[in-house]
Amino acid sequence: MAGRGLVLSILVALILCPVVALGQSPELLEAYKRFEELHARGDTQGAILFAEQAAALAEEEFGLDHPHLAAMLNNVAVLYKALGQYGRAEPPQKQALAIAEEIFGPAHPNVATGLHNLAELYREQGKYAEAEPLYRRALAIREAELGPDHGEVAVSLESYAALLDASGRSAKATEMTRRAEAIRAKQAEETR
C-alpha cells in the first residue's frame, strides 16, 4: 500500500504540474525532467536534489501561491517520506497543503490529496492522533466532490483503515476496507 501511495502522490503532482507549462524557464523544465528520470529509475536520493531545485525555481518563477510550487513541494515531501526522512518531509508537505487550500479553497479534491499525504506521513510515524482528522477530512472532501464510488474515495478508505487497524480499531478498519473493496470491484466491473 505504501508503494501505491507514493505513486499516487507523484501522479497527482505530475497532473498538477505538467512538464511543458507556459511560463516555465528552461532551468525549471530541466530540473523537473531530471527529477522525473531519476524517480523513474528508482534513484530517490538523486531525484530529491532535482525536485528541490525545481521547487526553488518554481517559487522564484511563480511565487509562493502557485499550484506548480505546491506540486513541486509535494514531490519533495513524497521523496523524503519514501526515504523515511519524515522530519524533512513534513515542512514541504504542509506548505503544499497550505498553498492548495489558499488556491482551491478548503473543500477541493487537490486539498484532499494534500490532507491525505500529510496524514500518511503522520501515520507512518505512528502519530495516529494527528493523522486521523486529516484522513477524515480528506475522505469527506473526496466523497462530496468526487462521489462515494470514486477510486480516490477507495484510497482514502484503505489508508484510514490502516490507521484504524494500527490503533486497535479493527472492526471499523474492516468495515472501511470492505467498502474500499466494493468500490474497486465496481470500478473493475465498469471497465470490462
C-alpha positions, 0 to 999 in steps of 0.5 A: 500500500505504501508503494501505491501511495507514493505513486499516487502522490507523484501522479497527482503532482505530475497532473498538477504540474505538467512538464511543458507549462507556459511560463516555465524557464528552461532551468525549471523544465530541466530540473523537473525532467531530471527529477522525473528520470531519476524517480523513474529509475528508482534513484530517490536520493538523486531525484530529491536534489532535482525536485528541490531545485525545481521547487526553488525555481518554481517559487522564484518563477511563480511565487509562493501561491502557485499550484506548480510550487505546491506540486513541486513541494509535494514531490519533495515531501513524497521523496523524503517520506519514501526515504523515511526522512519524515522530519524533512518531509513534513515542512514541504508537505504542509506548505503544499497543503497550505498553498492548495487550500489558499488556491482551491479553497478548503473543500477541493479534491487537490486539498484532499490529496494534500490532507491525505499525504500529510496524514500518511506521513503522520501515520507512518510515524505512528502519530495516529492522533494527528493523522486521523482528522486529516484522513477524515477530512480528506475522505469527506472532501473526496466523497462530496466532490468526487462521489462515494464510488470514486477510486480516490474515495477507495484510497482514502478508505484503505489508508484510514483503515490502516490507521484504524487497524494500527490503533486497535480499531479493527472492526471499523478498519474492516468495515472501511476496507470492505467498502474500499473493496466494493468500490474497486470491484465496481470500478473493475466491473465498469471497465470490462 
